[in-house]
Amino acid sequence: MDTEQDITELKRMVAESLEIAKDTNRTVHALRRNARFEMVSRVIYWIIILGILGVSYTFITPYLTQLEQAYRSLQSSVNKAQTTTTGAQNYLQNVQDAVKKLPAF
């Protein structure tokens, strides 16, 4: 009888071990599935982010070009104003020099 109890105990232990192995297998498969899903989600996320950046760049480029042209135009106007100011200063200096050379009354 002792052997029969041992055999019954062994059968119970084997059944319990089998149940644990099946549970472990389900858990491992769920982890793999979740890892794959997360990887695909990340790839899709980055594709969306890069796509938005690409489309934004395409739509913003004309405005950036106009802004750059406006800046260059402003810079050119400032340079012309500086040249004009320098010319006016030289003219006034020449007038002052000419006035100093006039005989005093």
C-alpha positions in Angstrom: 0.0 0.0 0.0 2.8 2.3 0.7 3.9 2.0 -3.0 0.4 2.8 -4.1 0.4 6.0 -2.1 3.8 6.9 -3.5 2.5 6.3 -7.0 -0.6 8.4 -6.3 1.7 11.1 -4.8 4.0 11.0 -7.9 1.0 11.2 -10.3 -0.3 14.3 -8.4 3.2 15.9 -8.5 3.6 15.2 -12.2 0.1 16.6 -12.9 1.0 19.7 -10.8 4.3 20.0 -12.6 2.6 19.7 -16.0 0.1 22.4 -15.0 2.9 24.7 -13.9 4.8 24.1 -17.2 1.6 24.9 -19.2 1.1 28.1 -17.2 4.7 29.1 -17.7 4.4 28.4 -21.4 1.3 30.7 -21.7 3.1 33.4 -19.7 6.2 33.2 -22.0 4.1 33.4 -25.1 2.1 36.4 -23.8 5.4 38.2 -23.0 6.7 37.5 -26.5 3.5 38.7 -28.0 3.6 41.9 -25.9 7.2 42.5 -26.9 6.4 42.2 -30.6 3.4 44.5 -30.2 5.5 47.1 -28.4 8.2 46.9 -31.1 5.6 47.4 -33.9 4.0 50.2 -31.9 7.3 52.0 -31.6 8.1 51.6 -35.3 4.7 53.0 -36.2 5.1 55.9 -33.6 8.4 56.9 -35.1 7.1 56.6 -38.7 4.3 58.9 -37.7 6.6 61.4 -36.0 9.0 61.5 -38.9 6.1 61.7 -41.4 4.7 64.7 -39.5 8.1 66.4 -39.5 8.6 65.8 -43.3 5.2 67.1 -44.1 5.7 70.1 -41.8 9.0 70.9 -43.5 7.4 70.7 -46.9 4.7 73.2 -45.9 6.9 75.5 -43.9 9.7 75.8 -46.4 8.0 78.5 -48.6 7.4 80.6 -45.5 11.0 80.2 -44.4 12.2 81.2 -47.8 10.0 84.3 -47.8 11.2 85.1 -44.3 14.8 84.8 -45.4 14.2 87.0 -48.4 12.6 89.6 -46.2 15.6 89.5 -43.8 18.0 89.9 -46.7 16.0 92.8 -48.1 16.0 94.5 -44.6 19.7 93.9 -44.3 20.2 95.5 -47.8 18.1 98.5 -46.8 20.1 98.9 -43.6 23.3 98.8 -45.6 22.0 101.4 -48.0 20.9 103.6 -45.1 24.4 103.3 -43.6 26.0 104.2 -46.9 23.6 107.2 -47.3 24.3 108.3 -43.7 28.1 108.1 -44.3 27.7 110.1 -47.5 25.6 112.8 -45.7 28.2 113.0 -42.9 31.0 113.4 -45.5 29.0 116.1 -47.3 28.3 118.0 -44.0 32.0 117.7 -43.1 32.9 119.2 -46.5 30.5 122.0 -46.0 31.9 122.7 -42.5 35.5 122.7 -43.9 34.4 125.1 -46.7 32.7 127.4 -44.1 35.9 127.5 -42.0 37.9 128.5 -45.1 35.7 131.5 -45.8 37.1 134.9 -44.7 35.6 136.3 -41.6 33.7 139.6 -41.7 
